[in-house]
Amino acid sequence: MISYAECSARERLALIVDAGSFHEWLPPALKLTSPHLAQLGVPSSFDDGVAIGRARLAGQDVFVAAQEGQFMGGGVGEVHGAKLVGLFKRALRDRPQAVLLLAESGGVRLHEANAGLIAVSEVMRALLDVRAAGIPVLVLIGGTGGCFGGMGIVARCADHIIMSDIGRLAMSGPEVIEASHGVEEFDSRDRALVWRTTGGKHRWLTGDCDALVEDDITAFRQATIAALGQARPVTLAALEAEHARLSARLTFDGSEAVSLWTALGVPQAAKVPDLDVAGVSALGVH
């Protein structure tokens, strides 16, 4: 077993796709870095924190992108976002079997502020254009940094989300919530609370991700292969069903994930944090 969380972005790409099939666009030798960070005197990365390109998965053509959480928390800036937009736009032209996004990001890179915000909005538009063309977009989440902020929204725009039990997905990160509303609202140091509220088990039980896997590269690869070719058209009926599901959740008046699981009909909800992936999957409530 190889831990997905402990791998770098490029290591994940190399192990998820067919061996030796990844061809990177805008590779390290081009040193496409952020002009904004240089002006601020902040160290840059040779790829601005994201690798993009084409590959094969189970013999099928796919486009891929992987964010590097070790560089500025995977934050999205102008160049980082432009690379993702370019990937999606090329997918519209070349029509691969799927686009894979290995997401690990805290959201917009604060150093680039408005440029980062605009970049995230452009990524969302490009992703939805790809979905509208019938090309499925699959998001994999299992890095130690999680997937938050604007990238959390991007992930929920995709056809499928695959998460490990230690992956995290949310709009706002724990530290952001605590800083904005106080430790009484959310204690970011309470790691059990953080994972109950944003972790893979919670997202699977609430229908916010489509496959829950172990923190294992092979498990991620198998789940991704299983989702290939399964496009989910963005239709009015689908949007209305999603809005109805979320509206029902708004009626929940509790303050803890365990209470929400109970309200959703999860049996023995209090035991969920102690269950492994197989145990959670066996609950049969997804």
C-alpha positions as CSV (number, residue, x, y, z in Angstrom):
1,M,0.0,0.0,0.0
2,I,1.3,3.4,-1.0
3,S,-0.2,6.4,0.9
4,Y,-1.9,8.9,-1.4
5,A,-1.5,11.6,1.2
6,E,2.2,11.2,1.6
7,C,2.9,11.5,-2.2
8,S,3.8,14.7,-4.0
9,A,1.5,15.9,-6.8
10,R,3.7,14.4,-9.5
11,E,4.1,11.1,-7.6
12,R,0.3,10.8,-7.4
13,L,0.0,11.5,-11.2
14,A,2.6,8.9,-12.0
15,L,1.0,6.2,-9.9
16,I,-2.6,6.9,-10.7
17,V,-2.3,6.9,-14.5
18,D,-0.8,4.1,-16.7
19,A,2.9,3.7,-16.1
20,G,5.0,6.1,-18.1
21,S,2.0,7.6,-19.9
22,F,2.0,11.1,-18.4
23,H,3.1,13.9,-20.8
24,E,3.4,17.2,-19.0
25,W,2.4,20.5,-20.7
26,L,4.3,23.5,-19.6
27,P,7.0,21.3,-18.0
28,P,9.5,22.4,-15.3
29,A,12.1,23.4,-17.8
30,L,9.8,26.3,-18.9
31,K,9.8,27.7,-15.4
32,L,6.3,29.3,-15.7
33,T,6.1,31.2,-12.5
34,S,3.9,33.8,-10.9
35,P,4.9,37.4,-11.6
36,H,3.0,38.6,-8.6
37,L,5.0,36.5,-6.1
38,A,8.3,37.8,-7.6
39,Q,7.1,41.4,-7.1
40,L,6.3,40.7,-3.5
41,G,9.7,39.0,-2.9
42,V,8.0,35.7,-2.2
43,P,9.7,32.5,-3.4
44,S,8.1,31.0,-6.5
45,S,7.8,27.5,-7.8
46,F,8.9,26.3,-11.3
47,D,5.3,25.2,-12.1
48,D,3.3,27.6,-9.9
49,G,2.1,24.7,-7.8
50,V,0.2,22.6,-10.5
51,A,1.2,20.0,-13.1
52,I,-1.0,19.5,-16.1
53,G,-0.9,17.3,-19.2
54,R,-2.3,14.2,-20.9
55,A,-2.0,10.5,-19.9
56,R,-3.7,7.2,-20.3
57,L,-5.8,5.4,-17.6
58,A,-6.7,1.8,-18.2
59,G,-5.7,2.4,-21.8
60,Q,-8.0,5.4,-22.3
61,D,-6.9,9.0,-23.0
62,V,-7.4,11.4,-20.1
63,F,-6.3,14.9,-19.3
64,V,-4.8,15.4,-15.9
65,A,-3.9,18.1,-13.4
66,A,-2.4,17.7,-9.9
67,Q,-2.1,20.5,-7.4
68,E,1.0,20.6,-5.1
69,G,-0.1,21.2,-1.6
70,Q,3.5,21.7,-0.4
71,F,3.7,24.9,-2.4
72,M,1.7,27.7,-0.7
73,G,-0.9,25.2,0.3
74,G,-1.9,24.5,-3.3
75,G,-3.2,28.1,-3.4
76,V,-4.6,29.2,-6.8
77,G,-3.1,32.3,-8.4
78,E,-3.2,33.8,-11.9
79,V,-0.8,31.4,-13.5
80,H,-1.9,28.3,-11.5
81,G,-5.5,29.0,-12.5
82,A,-4.7,29.8,-16.2
83,K,-3.0,26.3,-16.5
84,L,-6.2,24.6,-15.2
85,V,-8.4,26.7,-17.6
86,G,-6.1,25.9,-20.5
87,L,-6.4,22.2,-19.6
88,F,-10.2,22.3,-19.7
89,K,-10.3,24.3,-22.9
90,R,-8.0,21.9,-24.6
91,A,-10.3,19.1,-23.4
92,L,-13.1,20.7,-25.4
93,R,-11.0,20.5,-28.5
94,D,-9.4,17.1,-28.1
95,R,-12.3,15.3,-26.2
96,P,-10.5,12.9,-23.9
97,Q,-12.4,10.2,-22.1
98,A,-12.2,12.3,-18.9
99,V,-10.4,15.1,-17.1
100,L,-8.9,14.2,-13.7
101,L,-8.1,16.8,-11.1
102,L,-6.0,15.7,-8.2
103,A,-7.0,18.6,-5.9
104,E,-5.1,19.7,-2.8
105,S,-5.7,23.4,-2.1
106,G,-6.6,25.9,0.5
107,G,-8.3,28.0,-2.1
108,V,-7.3,31.4,-3.5
109,R,-3.7,32.4,-3.0
110,L,-4.0,35.5,-0.7
111,H,-0.8,37.0,-2.2
112,E,-2.6,37.4,-5.5
113,A,-6.1,38.3,-4.2
114,N,-8.2,39.4,-7.1
115,A,-6.2,37.6,-9.7
116,G,-6.7,34.4,-7.7
117,L,-10.4,35.0,-7.3
118,I,-10.8,35.7,-11.0
119,A,-8.8,32.6,-11.8
120,V,-11.0,30.3,-9.7
121,S,-14.1,31.7,-11.4
122,E,-12.6,31.0,-14.8
123,V,-11.7,27.4,-13.7
124,M,-15.4,26.8,-12.7
125,R,-16.7,28.2,-16.0
126,A,-14.2,26.1,-18.0
127,L,-15.0,22.9,-16.0
128,L,-18.8,23.3,-16.5
129,D,-18.2,23.9,-20.2
130,V,-16.4,20.5,-20.3
131,R,-19.2,18.8,-18.5
132,A,-21.8,20.4,-20.8
133,A,-19.8,18.8,-23.7
134,G,-20.3,15.4,-22.2
135,I,-16.7,14.9,-20.9
136,P,-16.7,13.7,-17.3
137,V,-14.6,15.6,-14.8
138,L,-13.3,13.5,-11.8
139,V,-11.9,15.1,-8.7
140,L,-9.6,13.1,-6.3
141,I,-9.2,14.4,-2.8
142,G,-6.8,12.8,-0.3
143,G,-3.9,15.2,0.3
144,T,-3.0,16.3,3.8
145,G,-4.0,19.9,2.9
146,G,-7.6,19.0,1.9
147,C,-9.7,20.9,-0.6
148,F,-11.1,24.2,0.6
149,G,-12.2,27.7,-0.5
150,G,-12.7,28.3,-4.2
151,M,-11.3,24.8,-5.0
152,G,-14.0,23.3,-2.7
153,I,-16.6,24.9,-5.0
154,V,-14.7,23.7,-8.1
155,A,-14.7,20.2,-6.8
156,R,-18.5,20.2,-6.2
157,C,-18.9,21.4,-9.8
158,A,-17.4,18.1,-11.1
159,D,-19.2,14.9,-12.2
160,H,-17.6,12.7,-9.5
161,I,-15.6,13.2,-6.3
162,I,-13.4,10.4,-5.0
163,M,-12.2,10.9,-1.4
164,S,-10.1,9.0,1.1
165,D,-11.3,8.8,4.7
166,I,-8.5,11.2,5.7
167,G,-9.3,13.6,2.8
168,R,-11.2,16.9,3.7
169,L,-13.5,19.0,1.6
170,A,-15.3,22.2,2.6
171,M,-15.9,25.8,1.6
172,S,-14.0,27.3,4.6
173,G,-11.1,25.6,6.4
174,P,-11.2,25.1,10.2
175,E,-8.7,27.9,10.9
176,V,-10.7,30.3,8.7
177,I,-13.9,29.6,10.6
178,E,-12.2,29.9,13.9
179,A,-10.6,33.2,13.0
180,S,-13.9,34.6,11.7
181,H,-16.3,33.4,14.4
182,G,-14.2,32.3,17.3
183,V,-13.1,29.1,18.9
184,E,-16.6,28.6,20.4
185,E,-18.0,28.2,16.9
186,F,-15.2,25.9,15.6
187,D,-12.1,24.7,17.4
188,S,-9.6,24.0,14.7
189,R,-7.3,22.3,17.2
190,D,-9.9,19.6,17.8
191,R,-8.8,17.2,15.0
192,A,-11.6,14.8,15.7
193,L,-14.2,17.6,15.2
194,V,-12.4,18.7,12.0
195,W,-12.6,15.3,10.4
196,R,-16.2,14.7,11.6
197,T,-17.2,17.9,9.9
198,T,-15.1,18.0,6.7
199,G,-13.6,14.5,6.3
200,G,-14.2,11.9,3.7
201,K,-16.6,9.8,5.8
202,H,-18.8,12.8,6.5
203,R,-18.8,13.8,2.8
204,W,-19.7,10.3,1.7
205,L,-22.5,9.9,4.3
206,T,-24.0,13.3,3.3
207,G,-23.8,12.5,-0.5
208,D,-21.1,15.1,-1.2
209,C,-18.7,12.6,-2.6
210,D,-19.3,9.6,-4.8
211,A,-16.6,7.1,-3.7
212,L,-14.9,6.7,-0.4
213,V,-11.6,4.8,-0.5
214,E,-8.6,4.1,1.8
215,D,-5.6,6.3,1.8
216,D,-4.0,4.1,-0.9
217,I,-2.9,5.0,-4.4
218,T,-4.3,1.7,-5.9
219,A,-7.7,2.3,-4.3
220,F,-7.8,5.8,-5.8
221,R,-6.8,4.4,-9.2
222,Q,-9.4,1.7,-9.2
223,A,-12.2,4.1,-8.1
224,T,-11.1,6.5,-10.9
225,I,-11.2,3.8,-13.5
226,A,-14.7,2.8,-12.4
227,A,-15.9,6.3,-12.9
228,L,-14.5,6.8,-16.4
229,G,-17.1,7.4,-19.0
230,Q,-19.8,8.1,-16.4
231,A,-20.7,11.7,-17.4
232,R,-23.5,13.4,-15.4
233,P,-25.3,16.0,-17.6
234,V,-26.0,19.3,-15.9
235,T,-29.8,19.3,-16.4
236,L,-32.6,21.3,-14.8
237,A,-33.9,18.2,-13.2
238,A,-30.6,17.3,-11.7
239,L,-30.1,20.9,-10.3
240,E,-33.6,20.9,-8.9
241,A,-33.0,17.6,-7.2
242,E,-29.7,18.9,-5.7
243,H,-31.4,22.0,-4.5
244,A,-34.2,20.0,-2.9
245,R,-31.6,17.8,-1.1
246,L,-29.7,20.9,0.2
247,S,-33.0,22.6,1.2
248,A,-33.9,19.6,3.3
249,R,-30.5,19.8,5.0
250,L,-31.2,23.4,6.0
251,T,-34.0,22.2,8.3
252,F,-31.4,20.4,10.5
253,D,-31.1,22.3,13.8
254,G,-28.2,20.4,15.3
255,S,-24.6,21.5,15.7
256,E,-22.7,18.3,15.3
257,A,-22.0,15.9,12.4
258,V,-23.1,12.9,14.5
259,S,-26.5,14.5,15.0
260,L,-26.8,15.1,11.2
261,W,-25.9,11.5,10.4
262,T,-28.6,10.4,12.8
263,A,-31.1,12.7,11.1
264,L,-30.1,11.3,7.7
265,G,-30.8,7.8,8.9
266,V,-27.3,6.5,9.5
267,P,-27.5,3.5,11.8
268,Q,-25.3,3.8,15.0
269,A,-24.1,7.2,13.9
270,A,-22.0,7.7,17.0
271,K,-19.7,4.8,16.0
272,V,-18.9,6.2,12.5
273,P,-15.7,8.0,13.5
274,D,-14.2,4.6,14.7
275,L,-15.2,2.7,11.6
276,D,-12.8,2.0,8.7
277,V,-13.8,2.6,5.1
278,A,-15.3,-0.8,4.7
279,G,-17.3,-0.4,7.8
280,V,-18.7,3.0,6.7
281,S,-19.5,1.7,3.2
282,A,-21.3,-1.3,4.7
283,L,-23.8,1.1,6.3
284,G,-25.5,1.2,3.0
285,V,-27.0,4.7,3.4
286,H,-25.2,6.5,0.5
